[in-house]
């Protein structure tokens, strides 16, 4: 189905099931522990052996020798495959730069250098410790601050909506900034961060001749099928991926990782199916992460708060051939100013690969831009909400002839300010106290692109009147099963429990997959198209004339009303089609917007920060399932608390590794850290986005949260910290004295 004009009225607009807060249809499986996650699929392949990955003990250099004799002779060992068995590095997967296996060169710490296969996990782990590896260590580059001054300019694209050329200029920033009555020039830093998902990278691999099947944990099945075929040099049609349930990914599972490649190599060598669950230290050092940034923001404004000049630069690091963290991307869209400049620099670092993590670009970029806006508001003596309202725009600031499809940021800010009690905020920092706590409020705006992507599905009307939906779309904890069931039930006029949804199998029609908050809108639009095909087939089989209504399990036209299942009395009927957004994403700038409000308390004696209240007001088109969408947003808000206050991969600049490579040392928020979180969705269906009139929302909930917390901490204490995470050591000695 080509989508080349704004959507008109259609069956989804009935809103009998779509738009309703609906419980997860997969909830019973999750709560009873019967949802089959990758490492728990014991029955998909008989006689599974266990694999254990050995990671490199250096960050840069070469392997000169590997002695595997003791490991091969260890109890239970079936096979040992080393990186030296493949003299050349295997090609990287799609959209990655790091090779996952092969060759003597070590490009980052914990790079996979061997897979040991044994009868039990414990035997494989013990045998891996018997492999003797000799290295020729080389000097590496591990310190972004040290490498930043010489880092060259570099454009880049996250592949999911955020991107920028090396330099992008509109107007004459230098002249406008010099002439502006009020200016600020600030530098901010964000830390390296880990996805830290609960479920590890895990795969079961089995060969049948030259055909490979992997039962794995993955967000985008089609990409990963292509990646495995490329890496292993086999035909794509000989690869099958199956991933019906994913225990978190946050971008880290957009592609295959070393677990899938090593499981496939180990299974080939052992002649048996092999299960690999990557240990936590390798998850952090072997896989991808969000790179640290050094950002400079310069803003020039008139005395009444009109921005005249905006410049945003960002420096990040990556392996050779990698892309920068596209932190300047939100600055290109969020506020109007006639003179603008963005640029990015990329330092070559010998750390693990930097790649997509929830809201790449926008998440760290807004942590700088939205604090800079707060600092400008203070310099102007202006309310921070009013400053943002004054600089709103309804067209792409860099392309004034290109309007936003829908943009209601001002309403987000106004509604949020009223609900949060913003009028009671003291504009003077460090004025509000609650016992030993210094209390403050902060605000930040959020923006995240809404991406339109091709996505296909198949729907089958069974003889008993039930519907079966099949698509390789994944559910990474986001509610894909439920919104797809809602879509099918709405379109075909049946109860929700009459729909069975099957996901995550590469044998099913290719969907957009889960990532970049593009999944729900595109996948449901693909199923919408398939439902139209099925409706046509039903009408033809029942020979119904004129306008037809699908409702209450029946199909009606004029005076005739027939049970839906009658159309399949001679056998199942199938509808298969896909959503093709054509150029709708180019004709309109498609974005989502949010206003984040936060209240914090900072202990005046210890410097400990506690988040007391949080509110997100989101403008994201039609909300397909408000209950699931709220869960996505509060999860993102929680992630924003982590990025602001605690999350930081500590780099050892001597040896080039992330030292805190487990969930004991890498701190993430726990229940005690998170207060009541309120989420408000504005109701503005976007007819230029899809026939569903929806947009993504899962990453929008993160965009701006860190800055809102930083701004609240400043309002509470009068101490401005510009280096994330905002740990107490960065402000404790500057807190105001207690009377």
N, C-alpha and C positions, 0 to 999 in steps of 0.2 A: 504494500500500500504506500503510494507516494504521498507524502504530506508536504504540500507546496503552497497551501493557503491556510489562513487562520481557521481553526476548527469551528464549525457551526454547532447547532443543537444536535445532540446525538443520544443514544441510549444511556450512556454513562451519566448524563445530566439528571436521570431519575433520582439518583442518590438514595436508592433503597438500601444498598449495602456499601457502595463507595462513599467515603466521607464519614462513615460511622466509626466510633471507637470500638474496634472488634478484637476480641481475644485471639491470641495466636493459635492457629489451627494445629501447629506443631508443639504447642505447649505441653500436652500430656506426655509426649515422647521426651521432651527435655526434662520435665519434673520427675519422671519415673526412671530416668537414666537409660532409656531404651533407644534414644536417638543414636544412630550408628556413626560415630566420629571415626576419623581415618584409622587411628591405631587400634580401635576396638572392633574392627571388621574381621573377626576371627574366622568366619565361615565362607568368605568370598573366594578363598583359594586354599586348598588343603595343604597340610604339612608345611606350614610357614616356619621359616628359620628367622633368626634375629640378626640384624646388622647394627654395627656400631661404628660411627665415623671418628676417625682420628684427625684432629686439627693441627695445623702447623704451629710449632713453638716459637717461630720468629715472625716478624712482620714484613721483612724484606730481605731477599737474598735468594740462594739456591739450595736445593737438596743435593748433596754430593753422594750420599749412599743411604740405602734403606735395607736393614737386615730383618727379614721376616721369618727366619727359621724357627725361632722359639715360638712365635705366634702361631705358625702353621701347625706346630706339634702340640699345641695346648689342647686340653680336653674340650671336646665338642666342636672344635673349629672345622668348618666345612670349606671355607675359601677365604683368601685374602687378596684384595685387589689394591694395588698402590698407584699413586699418580705417575710413578716411573714406568708402569706397564703401558702407559699411553704417552709416548715421548713428546707429543705435541699437545698443548692445551686444547681441550674440547672447545668448540666455538661457543660463545655466550648465547644465552637465550634471547628471544625477542625483547627489546627495550631494556636490556641489561648490558653492562660493559665488563663485568668480572666473569672470567671463566670459572665454572664450578668444579672442574676436575681436570687433571692431566698436565704433564710437563713438570720439569724440575724447578721452574721459577716460582718463587713465593711472592705474591703481590700484597698480601695483607695477613694479619694474625688470624689464626684458626681457620685459614683456608683448608678445605678438605684435602688430605693427602693420602688417605687410605680408608677402606671399608673392610671390616672384619665380619664375617658371617659365621655364626655358630648356632648350636641347637637352642641355647637360651641366651637371653640378654646379658646375664651376668657372665657367662662364658665369653661372649663377644667382647664385653667391656674389659675383662681381665686380660684377654689375649691382646687387645689393642695396646695395653701398657707394656707388652713385651717387644713391640716393634722398636728397633734401634734406628734412630734417624740422625745422620750427620748433616750439618748445615754449613754453608759459607754465608755468614751474615753480611749484609750490606747496609750502608748508612741510609736512613729513611727520613722522610719529611712528615712530621706528626703534629706540628704546632701551627695552627691557622694564624694566630697573631704574628708569628715570626715570618710566615710566608706571604702574608697579605700585602705588604708594601710593593712587592714585585709581581703580584698576581696580574696576569693579562686580562684585558676585557674579554668577555665571553657572553654570547647570547645563549638562551636555553629554553626548553619547554618541558614542563612536568609530564606532558602527555595526557593530562586530565584538566585542561582549562587554564592553568596559570603558565605564563611564559612571557618573554620579552626579548627583544634584540639586545646586543651588547650595549648599544647606546640608542636612546629614543628621545628625540627633542621635538617639542612643539613651541613655536615662538622663540623668544630670546630670554632664557631664564636668568643668565648672569646680569643683564642690564636691569631686568624687572626686580630681581632680588636686591640689587644694590640700591634701587630707588624706593623700595618698599618702606613705609614709615615704621612698621613693626616686623621684626624678623626673629627667628630662632634657628640655631644650627646645633644639632645634637647628634651624638653617636650612641648607639645601643648595641648590645650583643645578646644573642640567644645561644643556647648550649646544644651540643649533640644530644639527640634523644633516641630512645628505642621504642619500637612498637609494643613490646612487652605484652603481647597477647597471651591469654591463658593456655590455649591449646598449642603444643609445640608444632613445628614443621614435622609432619609425619606422613609416611607413604608405605603402602604394601605394593610390591611390584611382582608381576608374574609374566612369564613368556610362554607362548604357545607357538612354537616354530619361530617365525620372524615377526610375530605379532606381540605387542607389549600392551598390557593393561596395568594401569596404576590406580589404586584407590588412595586418594590423597586429600590433603586439606588445601584448598585453592579457591581464589576469588574469581578468576576469569578463565574458564575452561578452554575456550577456543585459542586464546593467546598461548596458554600453557601446553596445549596439544602441539601447536606449531613449534613452540620452543623445544619440547622434548624431541620432536622429529629432527629439528635442526641440530641439536646438541649431539644426539646419538647417531646421526646420519642414517635415518630410516624414513620410509615413506610416511607421510602424515596419515594416510588411510590405514596404516598398520599400528597406529597409536590410539588407545582409548583411555580417557580420564574419567573417573567417577568420584564425585565429591558432593554428596547430598547434604551434609551438615559440616559447617566450619565453625570452630570455636574461637572466632576473632581473627582479624587480619590487619585492619587499619592501613592497608596498602602493602604490608610486608608479604602478603600471599597473592599479590597480583600476578606473580610469575612463579615458575618452578624454582625450587632451591636445591641445595646439594642433597637433601634427603631423597628426593625423587630420582635424581641422576645416580646417586650411589646405590640406592635400592635396586634400580634397573641393572647396573653393572654387577652388583653382588648376586642378584638372582640369575643372571646369565652365567656367572662363574660357578655358582653352587648348583645350578640345575634345579633349583627349587624356588618357590615364592619366598620373598624376603621382606621383612617388616623393619622399617627404620623410624625411630622417633628421636629427633635431634635433641641433645642435651642443652639445657638452658644457656651455658656459656657460649656454645656455638651459635645458638639462635641470635645472640647479641653481636658477637664478633665475626661470625661467618656470613651472616645475612646482611640485609641492608639496614640503614638507619636514616634519621633526619639529620642532615649536616648542620653544624654550628654556623652562625652568621655574624658578621660585623656590618652594621648598617648605619648609614648617615642620612639624616632627614633634615632638609632645609625648607622652611616655610616663610613666605613673605606675604603680608596682608596690609590692607588699608586699616585705618583706626576704627572703622565700623565693622571689621571682621571679614571683609571680602578677601579671599585668597587671590593674590596676583601672581604668585610664583611658587611652584612646588618642585623640589628635587629629592630624589630618593636613590641612594646607591646601596648595593649589597655585595659583600665579598664572602664567598664560601669555598669549601674545598671538596675534592673528589679524586678518585683514581683517574689516571690518564684515560681520556676518552669519555669521561662522565660529564654530566650536565651540572650547572649550578643550582642551588636552591633558589627558586624564582621569587624571592621575597619582595621585589619591587612591583610585582604584578597587580596587587590590589590598588596601588597608588595610581595606576593608569585609569581606573574606573570610578573611584569612590567620590572624588570631589572635583568641582569645576575650578579651573584657573587658566587664564589665557597663555601662561608661560610655564612650560613643564619640561622636566628632564629626568630620565631614569637611566641608570647604567648598572651593569653587573660585572664583577670580576670573579675569576675562578682560579684558585690555587691548586696545584697538583699536590695531593697528600697521599701517603701510603697507609691510610686507614681503610677499614672496610667500606664497601660501596655506599655512597649516599644516593638515595632514591625515594620514591613516593612514600610519604607517611601522611595520614589523614590531613586533608587540606594543605597539600604541599604548596609553598609559596605564600598563600594567604595567611596561614596560621602564624608563622614567624614574622611575616611582613607587617601584619596589623599590630603585632606586639610592639613594633617601633612606631609606625605611622600614627596610631591612635594615642600613644603617649605624647608624641610630638604635638598632636592637636590639642591635648590637654595643656601642655606647656605653653602653646600659643594662646589659648584661652586665658590663662593666668596673666600672660604678658599684656593682653588686651584689656584685662579686667572684665572679661565677658563670661557668661555662663557657658560651660562646655557643651551643653545640649544646644543652646542657641547658635553657637559657632558652627556646629555641624549642620543645623537646619539652614543656616544662611548660605552655606556653600553646596547645597544640593543641586543636582542637575538631572534632567530627564533625557539627556542624550549622551552618547559616548563622548567624554571630554576631548579625546584625541580625534574623533571623527564626528563632528557636530551634525552631519547629515544622517547619522545612524542612531535612531532612537532606541531606548530600552523597551523591551517588549512589555514589561510591567516593572515599575519601580515605586515603592511606597516606603522609602527609608524615613521620610519625615514623619509619617504616621507611626512607624515603629518607635521613633524617638519620643513623640508626643504621648502615645499610649503608655509607653514604658515609664516615662517620667511621672505621669499621673498615678499609675498603679504602684510605683515604688516609693512614692512620697518624696520625690526629688526636691520639691519646694522646701522641705524641712532641712535640707543639707546646708551646712555652714560653708560658705565660700572661702572662709579663712581656715587654713589647715590647723590641725592640732587644737581645736577648740572644743571638741565634743569628747566627754569622758563618761565611762560607765565603770565606776570603781577603779580598778587598776588598768582598765582597757582604754586605749585611745581608739576612737571609733570614727570611721570615714566612709563616704560613698564615692563610687567611681562609675563612669559610663564609657562605653566605646561602641562604635559602629562596626558592623560586620558586612562583608560582601564575599560571595562565592559564585563562580560561574555555574550556570545550568547548561550542561552539555547534552546535545542531541546526537544520538548514535543509532545506527541500524540495530534492530533486534527482532528475532523471529521466534515463533512458537507454533505448537500443534495442539489442537483440541479435538477430542474424540467423543462423540455421543454413543454410549454403550447401549446394548439392547434393553437394559433395565432402566434406562433414562438417566443414569449417572454420567457425569462428565469426567474425562481424564485429560489433564493438561500436561504437556511435555515440552520442556525447553532446557537448554544447558545453563540457564540462569542459576546463580548460587544464592544460598541464604547464609550469610555470615553472622547471624544473630540479629539481622535487621528487619525480619518479618516478610521476606519475599514470598514464602509459602502462602501467607495470609492475604496479602494484597493481590496476588494472582488469583487465588480462590475467589476473593471478592469481585474481581473483574469478570471472571468467567460466569459467576452466579448472576451478576448484574446484567450482563449481556444476553444470557440465555434464559433468564427468568426462572431460576431454580433456587432452592435453599442452599446456603453455604455448605452444609454437610453433605450435599449431593455432588460435591466437586472433590476429586483427588488430584493433587498436584505432585508431579515428579520432576525433580531438579537435578542439576549438576552432572549430567551424563553427556559426554561428548558425542554420543550417538543421537542425541536429541537436536532439534533445530538450534542454530547458533544465536545466542542472545548477546546483549551488551555486557553481561557480567556485572559483578559488584565492585564498585570503586568510584571515587570522585563524585559521590552522591548522584551518579547518573542512573543507577540500577532500576529503582522502582518505576520512574516515569517511562523510561525506554522499554523495559521488559513488559510492563502492563500495556503499553501502546502496541507492542508486537503481538501480544495476546489479543488485544482489541481487534487488530487486523485479522487474526486467525478466526476469531469469533464471527466476524462479518462473513467470512467464507463458509463457516458452518451454518450460519443462519440462512444463507442462500441455498445451501444443499438441503436443509430441512424444508424450506418453503417449496423447493422443486419436488422433493419426494412426497410432500403432502398435497401438492398441487393447490396451493392456497392463492387466491387472487388479491390484488390491491395491497393496502397498508396492513402490515402484520404486526401483532403484538406478542412478545414473549413474556409471560408472567405466570407465577404460581404453578410452574411445571407444565404449562399448556401453551399452545400456539393458537392465536385467534386472528380471524380476518372476517370482516362483515359479520354474518350471523353464525359462522362456523367456529368451533373451539375444539381443538384436538390435543390429547396428551402429547407432550414433546417426545416421549419414548416411542410413540407410534412411527415416527420417522425412521427409527432404527430397527423396525421389526424384522427386516430382511438382512440385517447385519449392521455393524457400526458405521457411522458417518464421520468423516474426518474433514476438518478445516485447518489448513496450514498456510501461513502468510507471515509477513514481517512489516515492521515500521521502517520507512525510509524517509528521514527528515529533510531530504534534498538540501536546499540552501537557506532554510528558515533561520538557522543559527548565524548566518552571515547577514541576512537582511535586517535582523533585529539583534541588538546586544541582549543576550539572555543571561540574567544574573538573579541571584537571590540576595536578600538583605536582612539584617538583624540589628537590633539595639540591645546591648547587654548592660545590665545594671547590677552592681555588686556592693554589698556593705561588708566591711571587714573590721575586726578588732585587732589591735596590736598591743600586746602586753608591754606596758611601759617599763617594767623591770627586766624582763627576760628577752624582749624583742620577738617573741613567738607571735605569729600571725594566725588568726582564725577567721575563716570566711563565715559570715553570719547569715547572709541572705543573698539569693541570686535570682535574677529575672532575665529571661530572653523573650523578646518580641520578634517574631519571624514573619517575613514576607516571602513566601515560597510557593505561590500558586495554590492550586487545589490540594488540600491535604487528604490523601487517599485513606488513611487510617490514623486518626488523631492520637489514638492510644499508642500505636507503634511509633509514630513520629515523635511524640513527646519523649518516649524512651530513648530514641536516637539523640534527641537534642540534649536531654539531661546527661546522657553518657558523654557527649561531646563537651558539655560544660564542665563535667568532672575532669575530663582530660585537660581542659584549659586550666583548671586549678593546679593540676600536676605540673604543667609546663611553666606556670607562673611561679610556683612556690617550692618545687622540690626536684623535678626531673632533670637529670644531668648525667650523661655518660662521662665519667672521669677518664681523661686520656693520660696514659703514662707516656710522657714525651721522650723517655729514654728507649722504650721497647715497643712503642706503637700499638698498644692495645687498650681497649676499654676495661679498666680494672674492675669496676663494679658490674660484672657480667652475670648477675643473677638477681632474683627478686628480693633478696635480702639487702643487697647493696644498691640496687637501682630502685629508688623510692617512687612509688605511685600513691595516689590518694586512696585511703581506706574509708569505710563508712564514717568513722569518727571525724574525718576531715571535711565532710560534705554536709551542708545545712539543707534547709528546705529550698527546693528549686522550683520556680514557677515558670511555665512556658505558655505563651500566648501566640496563636496563629492568626494572622490577618487573612480575611477571606477574599482573595483576588485571583480567581481562576485565570490562567494564562492561556488564551486560545492560540497563541503563536508557538507554544511549547510542544504540544502533542494533542491528539484527540482526547486524552485524559485531562488536559488542561492543568497538569501537575508540574512540579519541579522537584529537584532534589533538596533535602533538608539536613541530611545526616552530618555533613561537614560544616554547614553554616553555623551550627550550634557551638563550634569551637572557635570560629573566626571572630576575634575581638575580645574573647574572655580574658586572656592574659593581660591585655592592656587595661581592661576595666578593673582588674584586681590591682595592678600597679597604680592606677590613678586613685583608687580607693585608699591604698596604703599611704600615698602622698597626702591625701586629704585628711587622713587620720593622724599622721605624724609630722608633716612638714618636711619629711626627708624624701628626696627624689633618688630612687635607685634605677639605673638604666641598664643593668646587667642581670639577665635572667639566668637561673632562677633567683627569686628575691629572698634569699636566705637571710637569717637574722644577723649573720656576721657582717652583712653589707650595710646595716643601718643601726645596729645596737648602740654603737658609741656616739651616735648623733641624735638619739631620741631626746625629746624635751624632758627636762627634769620634772619629777613628781613633787608637788607641794607637800 
